[in-house]
Amino acid sequence: MHIEMKGINKAFTSNQVLKNAGFFLKDGEVHALMGENGAGKSTLMKILTGVYQYDSGTILVDGKEVRYKNPQEAEKAGIVFIYQELNVLFDLTVEENLFMGKEIANKFGVCDRKAMRKKAQEIMDKMGVHIPVGAVMSELSVGQQQMVEICKALMVDAKVLIMDEPTAALTQSETEVLFEVMKSLKAKGVSIVYISHRMEEIFALCDRITILRDGEYIDTRYIKDITMDDVVQMMIGRTIGERFPQRHLTIGGEVLRVENLSHKSLFHGVNFSVHAGEVLGVSGLMGAGRTEIMQAIFGNLPVMEGKIFIDGAEVKIHNTRDAIHAGIGFITEDRKTEGLLLDKSIAQNIELANLDRVSNRGVISNAKRNTLVKQGIEEFRIRCFNADQECGSLSGGNQQKVVIAKWVYKQPKILILDEPTRGVDIGAKKEIYNIINQLAAQGVAIILVSSELPEVLGMSDRIMVVCEGRVTGIVNAAEADQAKIMTLATGGNIA
Amino acid sequence: MNQKSKKLNAIVGEYGAFIALAALVIILSLISAEFRQPSNLLNLLRQASFNGLIAVGMTCVILSDGIDLSVGSTFALSAVVCAELLMAGFPAFAAIIIALIVGTLLGAISGLLVTKGRLQPFIATLITMTAYRGLAMIITDGKPISRLAANISSESGAFLFKLIGKGNIASSFNPDLKIPIPAIILVLVFAIFYFILNRTCFGRRIYATGSNEKCATLVGVNTTRVRIMVYSISGFLAALAGLIMISRVDSAQPTLGDGYELDAIAAVALGGTSMSGGRGKIIGTVAGVLIIAVLNNGLNILEVTSYYQDVIKAIVILVAVLSDSKR
């Protein structure tokens, strides 16, 4: 199936999101759609699939003009959108999710479980994935849930598959499985639109790339004809310089030491330390226990045994308040459900984390509050209309800057950042890297947990690798490379 | 949507309940001379005080993403405790204080069930609602306790007891216009909670807990304490309302306050507070309480039979809540 979108315009109230945007998808190709957050990638695809209606323009599918009124119509035509936020029912089984709304029934109108199970298994086999069809969704890993979403798309015999940041929550190995599935789909003639911020993946996987900027069509190129720098330049309209900014090292004394930290099942015997001004990268596969170790240090997960020392003295951390009191800050991997009050304003979010700073004897001082919030917005370059804008309406990068701002003003000695650049565009990523470097330069001990190997390698001084709940190695970043880290992350040994 | 209608929409959204209230008052004033008498309007405030006090507590609980079904039973249990203490010869002041403490503790128990017991607020307070009603029955043996004021030995005690429900303050410019003490208590409580919810750290923590508990915990909010506190507040205010009631009618019975939780929830909903927590304003609750009070009072004056009254009230609430969710 080939698709042509021409001269698409779309405005939300007075905000023109797409200006004369276009897109051309060929038969059986993997086509990357790139642009900064807010460039209009998702909107363009939502217009194609009928989630939004366009104001003007033409959409041709196989040469015929179409205008889908809703996603169901698009699905019938064979165009399926797999959203970034997974659209699954967590309390139901894989099979029930697959057949939601299209159950196979016998002549009495009763669900024919046998037939459904058989068909579900067929599709799993076709994709080459092994997920028990009777398992409850919430028990699966994010990667497996993603696979179920793709299976769902295949059930309706999709000819075009649109994937919005499918690998954002996947581990390296899960990503590889996904790529294999995508390649086999392509071989069967399915066209794939691939929206992602991850340059390495796009260059490894895609045939062509279309770039949008500020709602406008910039260019479509063959991947083999361009470089990553070209893409970045087209995306932001200027060159960005070094991907990972350099910083001057001034590593001080030990700030945090963790001894023999163990959880009843998630991790065992964890030992490490971080120094003032140091960035300790933490790498490992998803589910290895990285996040859980950090949650435990922050008092959000009970531990069985182990000691935590801050500035040489042992501290007892029973809950998050103890951790904050001890000088630890924690930026969670899930900013939407844990990092921010999405329905509250920038000001309210910054204020909540710093209540003692903006109040006198329990009463909020508006003057102090407004000063702090204004300072936060300026210092961290949070792009917004004003401080009262709801965080839910900010782009991913700006949301993350709000989270960072609220923690930085608590003046932590140790700042743990768990996947701080997930779902953040290239420009904002660099800004976040600069902030991390600045904090380190001020003597904050930084722990940077990330699934993106280039990021860990580019930002850290030392890298701790976790595999199946154990620390399998701590290496100097200068001596590390992707292969070494992956070896450790999969339980192998390095000489 | 153009700029103008957007603005209008925002105004209606913000003050919708007050617009509805104003419309009701104007309509009733036009069709009933009795309704628009200043003395009736002041009496209306006295009638509003029970639901008003309970609704303030309910607002705090609902903002924290909870619900408190036990307020009607707490109202009754605190009231009969006070009555029994008075009959046993306790000084009025002591009986009142003890009853308020009892109410607060009853609320705290609901809070503990929700937090430490990890029960859903609806279930937890359904349990306490049933238990407290039963306890009120046990204490009184199911019978009303009457002639309370006459049983208070000291004159000052009797005065204090009568004051909270029956008392008035004469207004200086018109001696015929007496402002009821319950109305003054209500206004004070509204003012205090306006301040708490808008200007204090505790208020911010209530909103944060209701908006996203995980996120609030991670920045160091003790959400367990916040939840126990809001249920305690709800219990305290329900007890206060109960005391005003028995002072006014000079008797207490275990069936008092039956169904009051629903009126309070209705007032909060009318005021635009989100039932899933984190969003809403005390000022909305003020409007909600007054709408219900005006309806009750106005329909009584117009001699609408009580069966029709319920249906009319239901329609008003439905319209208000629908227009709120359509925005």
Interface residues (C-beta under 8 A of the other chain):
Chain A: T13 F298 N300 T320 R321 I324 F330 T332 T337 E338 G339 L340 L341 L342 D343 K344 Q348 E351 L352 A353 L355 D356 S359 G362 V363 I364 K406
Chain B: M1 K6 R199 T200 C201 F202 R204 R205 Y207 A208 S211 N212 K214 C215 A216 T217 L218 V219 G220 V221 N222 G278 R279
